[in-house]
Amino acid sequence: MTNHTLPRLLLKNQIKYGSDKIALREKEFGIWQEYSWQDYFEHVKCFAMGLDALNIKKGDTLAIIGDNRPEWIWAELAAQSLGAIPLGIYQDSILEEVAYVIKHSDAKILIAEDQEQCDKILSLKADIPDIIKLVYTDNKGMRSYNDPFLMSFTEVENLGKEKHASDSQFFEKKVDLTDENDVALIAYTSGTTGFPKGSILTHKNMLSMAISLNKIDPKYESDEFFSFLPLPWVGEQMMGVCSALFSGFTVNFPEQPETAMADLFEIGPNVLFSPPRIWEGMSRSIMVRIQDATLFKRICYNLSLTIGYKWADFKFDKIKPPWYWKAIYKIAYIIMFRALRDRLGFSNLRSAMTGGALLGPDVFKFFHALGINLKQMYGQTEMSGISTIHRSGDIQFDTVGPPIPGTEIKISPEGEILSRGDALFQEYWKNPKATAETIVGGWLRSGDAGYFTKDGHLVCIDRLKDMMKLKDSTKFSPIFIENKLKFCPFIVEAMVLGPEREFITAIICIDFSNCGKWAEKNRVTYTTYTDLASKKELYNLIEKEIYRVNKTLPDKMQIRKFLLLYKELDADDEELTRTRKLRRKFITGKYSQEIEALYGNKETVSVESKIRYQDGKTYTMQTSLDICALKSNEEYESQFEKMSWWKKLIK
């Protein structure tokens, strides 16, 4: 690999494509606004020269907070062009988290999207004295703000234009000085055990990953990519920034996070990368829609899905399907799957990837049944986001694929996944102790348990610290059971419990939207999430879904009791990370009373809990939760398994 840097690739693409090809597209006021590679280059150049006028030098840090917008990427590339170091803050972070990242990173400039984010930062002004300017990108609501601390994105660009008038080659000279070993990004980890750590990634780290990924899963300059996941996440950096600059494809931004799925439908991307929660949400959405469909459509769907699963098994087992199965699947595709793909915005989808956490095998097989060639990848922020991925024609639903070129992986004697390669991060920002604990002998300790199959695929079981044992020493992976539960259309989150206990239990969070539709259809009245989650009818519904999961599990790994939590687990309450991973230790402590009730003889438990809103205000909730003990599988079978075949088909 030559001395590539992200700004050098931008300069190369500007020369190659100029104004003839769209680089970025953003939906604003209902209209798609397009920016060519020439526009991309001009904005980065002007903003970089404006930052220089504000005395930003090599090694200084610049923080960015807000939704996915072209200005985010322009600011990031501008900082890198000067040798400064950009970093992202999740836009839904509470004040404490925002203040921590700003102070920990020593940021000098902060780019905020809109009035909401500016108000958040201004309330912290006394706590972040090192910030010299707060730059906002959206002028709406900002006219009455007279604080000299504030500056618009356009004003910074205008400073750059003034500098360009006196030194027209300044930007190109700065880009020419960038080196592949310069720090390109501080990527903060998800923070499952506390405040996040800042992983220092160089241009070489990030681009070696993008180039290796492109060898396995090619991206083309004609491709359309939809960028709707938070840009602070290394997975979105991997695709929306690095791969886009390397391959030259177009990156599309939704108007709002709430309109992302509708905007995705309009774009019909060729390339899509999403974490498991997105694929799980889409599968739940499809299943709920089918329940509301006519009898004829439900029968067609269930028959087609059975055919699709068989077709997926052929693919996973690497068996060439007989000609008549090809014909049968083609009919199912025309009747059902083609329309479903179109409704999801997947008509043109060629490269579909998932990563960031383990995707349940049920969800994985579901999308392959629909004809979507979904690939699982595995990696960490510290490895620039990716270490393994499935190859086309070699996809196994229970693995995360073989290592990508340039990455070595081995399993330690303790069963831990270790990796190394050009994408390995340099160190943690201001945390040498954590660096020494994570990089041992040149190998990255992932903290994940796994093993290799005979054909070289990596199987990731779970976090080593999350692997559990029952009192009788039976080992189980909670995430494996949780993923099966989340395939249910009515369950949005689940936490499986049982270490050093007699049996396994679960705390369930219902999908309020889908359960609400079910309640309306079945004439179950409710007012709030808490009220709905307490309904006996809903407990019966979830009980049946858990039974279906239990049927697929060994006897000792089956769930014996569960409760429906009175609220969704939330990142603002520190129960989840910003990438929606469970903070198990925190949840176990917070809900200790509920957990003890699951293992006691009570049928209900009274709880009092403080709920914190995004503005920092708290609300104390008092309620009672039912504890549901599941019947034996034989009792459920008498209710469901003995149904006539046509009732099962309709159901």
N, C-alpha and C positions, 0 to 999 in steps of 0.2 A: 504494500500500500504506500503510495506517495504521500508527501506531506499535506494531507487533506485537513482542512478545518471547515467548520460550518460556514463562516463568512466567505471563505475561498470558493466553496461550492455555490453560494449565492451569486458571487461575481461571475462564475463560470456559466451558470444558468441564465443570468441576465444577458451575457454575450451570445449564448446559444439560442435563446428563445425570444428575448426582447419583449416587444409588445404583441407578438403573434400568438402567445399561448397564455392561458389563464393559470395563475399560480395559486391564488386564494379566492374563495367566494364566501361571502357572508350575507345572511338574510337579515334585512333591516327594513322595518315598516312594511313587511310583507313582500318585499322585492329583493331578489338576489343581486347583491352588489359584487362586481367582479374586479379583481386586481391582477394585472399581468405580471410577468416576472420583472419587467421594467419598473412597474409601480412598486412592487415588493422591494426592489433594490433601492429606489429613490427614497422610500420611507425609511428604510434602515439607515441609509447614508445620512439623511438629514437629521434623524434622531441621534445617531452616533455622534455627529459633529456638535449637536446641541448638548449632549451629555459632556462632551469635552469642554464646551464653553462653561458648563457648570462645575468644571474642575474634577470630573471623574477620570481616574487614572487606572493604569494596569494594576490588578490585584484588589481594587475596590469592589464591594458587593452591591448588587441592585436587586431589590425584592419586588415581586409582581403578585398582585392579588386581584381576582376577578374571574368572570366567565371566559370561555374560549372565544377569543377575538383576534383579528389580524394584528391589532396593536400589541397584543401580548408577544407574538412572535417577532414583530419588528423591534420591540424593546429588547428582547432576549438576544437577537442577532446583533443589534447595535452595541450592546454591552460587550459581547464577545469580540466584536471588531476592534474595540479599544483595549482588549486584554482584561477587561473587568469581568466579574463573575455574577451571572444572574442566578436567581433561585425563585421558586414558586411557593405561594401560600394558598392553601385551599380556601376558596371563597366563602365557604360556610363555617369557617373556623370561628370559635368564640374568642372574645377579647384576650383571654389568658393565653390561648394558643398563638394568636397573632403576635402578641407582645413577646412571647418566648422566642419565636423564630426570628423576628426582627433583631432583637438584642443578641441572640446567640450567633447570628450570621454577620453581625457588625455592619448591617446594610446602611448605605449613605443616601441612597435615593429609593423612594417607594413609588411604584406605579400602581394606581388603584383605578378600577373601572368606572365607578359611578358615585353618585351622592351617598348611597348607603355605605359603600366601602370607605369613602372619605370621612364620613361621620364616625365610623368605627376607629379610624386611625387618629382623627383629631381628638377623640376622647382619651387616647393614649399618649398624646403629644408630650406630656411631662415625663413619661416613662421611657421615651425613645429619643433622647437628646442628640444621638448621632445622626439622625435623619436630617438632611439639609433641605430637601424638597419633597413634597408630595405631589406627584403628577397624576392628573385624572384624564381619562380618555373620553368619557361621555359628559358633555356640557349640560345635560338636562338637570335643572334644579340647582345649578352651581352659580348662577348670575349674582345672587345676593351675598356670596362668600367673598370677603375682602382680605382674608388672611394672606400676607406675603409668603407664608409657608407653602401656599398652593400655587400650582402652575398647570396649565392645560397641556395636553400632548402636542397640540398644534403650536403652542408658544415655544416649546422646546425645539420642534422642527424648524420653526422660523429662526431661532438662534443658530441652528445648523446651516440654514440657507445663507445667513449673513456671513458665517465663517467660510462657507464654500465660495462666496464671492471674492474673498481675499486669498484663498488657497484651494484651488479647484481639484488638486490631486491629494488632498489631505487624507480622505477616506481610503482611497486605493493604497496609499502608502501604509496606512495603519493595518489594512487587511493583509498586505504583503508581509508584515512583521509577525502575523499570528503563526503559531507553531502547533503541531498536532499534540504536543505534550503540555500545552497550556490548559489550565482548568477551564472547562466549558460550562459546567453546571454544578451547583450544590443541590443534590436531590435528597430531600428529607424522606426518611423511611416512614412506614405507617404508624409506628409507635404503639405496638401491641402491649408493651410492658411499661409504658411511661411516656415521657416526652420523646419526640422523634429525634433521630440522629441524622446529621447531615453528611451524606456520602459525596465525596469529591470525585467527579468524573471529568476526564480530559476529553479533548476532541478525538483522540485516538481510541479511547475506550468506547465512546458512543458510535463512532463511524465504523469501527471494526465489527461491532454488533450489527449495524445496519447492513453492511456489505455481506456479512456471513448469512444473515437472514435472507437477503435477496438471492443468494445462491440456491437456497432451499425452496423458497417461496417467492418467485420472481414478481416484482412490481414493475409496471410499465408507465412511460410518460403519458400515455392516453388514459390511465386509470383515474377514477374519482374516489377520494377517501373522505369519510365523514368523521369529523373531529368533534366529539361531544363529551368525552371523558375529561376530568380535570387535568389541565396541563402541568400542575405540580407533580402528577404521577409519572413515574419514569416510563410506564407503558405508553402513555400518550406522547411523551417526548420521543420515544422510539419511533413511532409512526408519523405523527403530525409534523415533526421537525426534521429528525435525522433522515428517515427513509424518504420523505418528500423531497428534501434537498438532494439526496443521492440519486433518486430515480426520476425526479421531475414531475411527479403526478400532482393533481390538483387537490387541495385541501379545502373542505367545505365546513363552515361553522353554522350551527343553528341560530335562530333568532333569540330563543330563550331556552333554558334547560327543560322547561315544561312543554315546549313545542318540538323537542328533539325528534321524537318518533314520527311526527307528521312531516317534519322537514327532511328526515331520512327517506321517507317515501317519495318525496319530490325529486331528490337527487338520484336515488337508485344506485348506490355506490358499487364499485367493483371490488373494493377492499374494505373490510370492516374488522376492527379489533375491539373486543369488549370483555370485561371481566365476567365471571360466572353470574353475578347478580342480574346482569342485563339479560343474559340468555334464559335464566330462571324466570325472570319477569315476563319475557315474551312467551315462554311455554305456558305459564299460568294464564296469560291473557288469551291465548288460543283456546285453552281448555274451557275457560269460562264462557267465551263466545259460542263455543260449540254447544254448551249446555243450554244456551238461550236460542239455539237454532231450531228449525223445524225437525220433526221426527225423521223425515226422509234424509235431510242433511246429516243428522246425527248417525244414522245407519251407514250412509256413504262414508262419513269420516272414520268411523270405527273399523269398517271393512278395509278402507284404504290404509289406515294406520297399521293394521295387522300385516298387510302386504308390505308396507314400508319397513316395518321392523325386520321382516324376513329378508328383504333386500339389503338392509344394513348388516345383517348377520353374514350374508354372502361376502360383503365387503370386508368386514372385520376378520372373517375366517380365511380370506384370500382364496375364495372358491369362485370359479367362473360360473355365473348363473346359467342354467339351461335356457334355451331360446324361448320356451313358453313363459318362464318367469320374467324374462325381459319384456315380453308382450304384456303380461299381467301388470307389471310395475308401470309400464308406459301408460296403460289405461288409468291406473290409479293416479298417476301424475297429472294426466290431462283432466280427469274428473275433479280432483281435490287439491293436490299439492301445488300445481302451478298457480292456482288462484290464491292459496295461502301465502306462497312466496311473494306474490305480487302485493298482497295486502300488507306484508311486513316491509316492503320496499326492497326485496331481495331478488328481483327479476334479473338484475345484471350481476349479482354477487358471484365473484369467482374465488376470492381469497377471504375465508372467514376464519378468524383466530380467536382463541380465548386464553386468558392467563391472569396472573395476579393472585389466584387462589385455585383450589381444586374444583373442577366442575363435576357434578355428580354423573355417574354413568347413565342414569335414566334420562337426564336432560340431553346428554351427548348423543345417545342413540335416537332420541326423539327428532333432533334436527337432521341427523343423517337419514332417518326415515322419510323426512320431507324433501330429501334430495340436496340438502345444503352440506357441502364438503367441509364441515367444521374441523379445525385442527386445534389440539391442546398444546400449549407451550408452557414452559416452566422456567423460572429464573428469579432473581432478586434484584433489588435496586443496586446492590453492591456489584452485580455483574452486568450493569447497564441494561437490565430488564429481561434478558433472555439467555438461557443455557441450552434448552432442548426444544424441539418442535417435531410434530408428525410430518412425515413425507407423504406426498400424494401417492396413493396406491399402497401405503403401508400405515394405516390408521388402526389403532387399537383403543377401544373405549376406556380401558382401565389403565392406560399408560400415558406418559407425557412426551413420548417420542424419544429418538436418539439425540445425543449432543449435536449442536451445530458445528460447522467447521471452525477451527480455531479455539474451541473450548474443550477442555479435558474435565471429565467427571470420574470420581471414584467414590467408593463407599468405605467409610472408616470401620474399624473393628466393632465399634459401638452401633453401627448401622446408620451413621449420619452421612448425608450427601455432602461431598466436598467438591469444589470446582476451582478451576483457574484458567487463565487465558488473557488475550489482549484486552478484553472488555472489563477485567477486574479493576475495581475502583482503587484510588490511591490511598485514601485514609478517611477517617471520620473527621469532620471539621471540629477542631479544638477538643478532641477526645482521643488522645493517644492510648489510653487504657483500653477503651472499647475496640480500637483498631488492633491492638496486640492480641486481644481475646478472639477476634473474628478472623484475622489472617494469621494462620499458623503454618510456618514452613512454606509460604507462598500459596497455600490453599485457602479458599474461602470456606469457613464453616457456615453452613446454611441454617443449622438448627432443625432441619427436616429429616425425618426417617424415610429410608427408601431402599430399593434394591434394583438390580438389572435383570431383565428377562433373558432367556437364552439367545434371542435375536437382537439384543443390544438396546432394547427400549428401557427407559428409566420409569420405574414405578415410584411415585411419591405417596407415602402412606399418610403422614400427618406430621405436625410439629412434634419433635421429640419430647418437649415438655408437656405436650397435650395428650400423648399416649397414656391410656388409663388401664388400671387393673381392678377387677372386682375383688372382693374379700377372699374368694377362692382362687385368686391368681389368674383368672381368665382375662386375657388382654383384649382390648377393643379400641378402635379408632373412633372417637366421637364425630369427627368431621365426615366420616364415611356414612354414618347413620343420619347425620344432619342433612347431608346432600340429598339423601333419599326422601327425607321428610319435605324438603323444600321443592321437590318435584310436584308436590300436591298443590293444586291451584289456590287453596285456601290458607296456605302457610307461607309467610314471608320470611320468617327467621325462626331458628330453633337452637336451643343449647342442650346438649345431651350430658347427663350427669351420671356418676356412679363410681368414682375412685374409692377403693377400700370399702365399698358398700355391698349389700347382699344382691342387689339387682340394679338395673338401669332405669332411670327416669328422664323426663324431658320438660323443659320450660318452652312453651310454644307462643310465638307471636303471630296473630292472624293477619291475613291480607285484608285490610279494612274495606278496600274497594270491592274485591271479589266476594268477600263474605257478606258485604252489604247488599250486593245484587242477589245473592242466594237468599238472604233473609227476606228481601222484598218479594221475591218470587214465591217463597214458601210462607208468606204472611206472618213473618216474625217481626214484631215491632221493636224498635230500639231508638235510642237518642244519640249516644256517643260511642266512641271506640270501647270505653270501659264497660258500658252497658251491654253492647253487643257481645263482647268477650265473656260476659258472665251468663249468657243465655244457655239454658239446658239443651235447647235444640242444636246450638252450635257445638257444644261439647260432644253431642252424639255424632255430629258430622265429622269432627276432627278425630273422634274415636275410631270411626270406620276407616279413615285415611291412615291412621297409625297401624291399624290391623293389616292393611295392605302392605305396609312397609315391613311389619313383623314377619309376614309370610316369607319374605325373601332373606331373612336373617337367621343365623343359628339360634337355638333356643336360649342360650345364656346371654346373647346380645340383643334380645328383644326388649322393647320398652314395656315396663309393667305399670307405671303410673305417669300421669302428666297433669299439668295445669296450664291454663290460658292466661298469659300475663295481661295486666290491665292497661298496658301501653306497649308501643313498639320500642325495641331497643334502639338507642339513639346515640350518635356521636357527640351531640351537645351535652349529654348526661354522662359522657366518658365510658359508655358501655361498648361502643364500637370505635374503631379507628376511622379516619376520614376516607379510607378505602373499603369501609364496611366489613372489617374483620372483627370477630369477637374478641373482647378483652376479658378472657375467661377469669383471670384472677380477680379482677375488679368486680365482675358480675357475681362471682361466687360470694364475695364479701358483702356486696350490697343486698343481695337477695338470700342471705343466709337463713332468715326466718322461713321463707317460702321453701327453700331446699330441705330444711329439717322437717317441715310439714309433709313433704313428699315421701319422706322415709319414716314418718310416724303413723299413728292410727287415726289421725283426724281426717274428717271429710271436708272441712273448710278451714281457712286460716285468715285471720284479720290482719290487714297490713296498713301501715301509714308510711307514705313515701313523699319525698320532695322532688318535684319536677322543675328543672331549670329551663327557662326559655332563652332564645338567642341573645336577647338584650340583657341577660344576667339576672332577671327577676325570677323568683322561685314561687312555687305553688305547692301546698301540702295537700296530698290526696289521701283520703281514708276510704277503704273498701274491703271487701272479703272475697277470697278466691276459693273456688271449688277444687278439690283434689279428686281426679278421676282415676280409679283403678281399673285396668283393662281386664276383660274376661279372657278365658282361654281361647285359643284359636279354634277349638272344636265348636264352641258356642257361636262364634262369629260365622263359621262355615255353615252352620245350620240356618243362618239368616241370609247369607249371601251366596255361598258356593252352590246351594241347592236351587238357586233361581233357574227358571227355564232359560234356555239359550237365547231366546228372542228378547227377554227382559235384560239380560246382560248386554246384549248388542245395543239396545236403546240407551242403557245406562252409560 
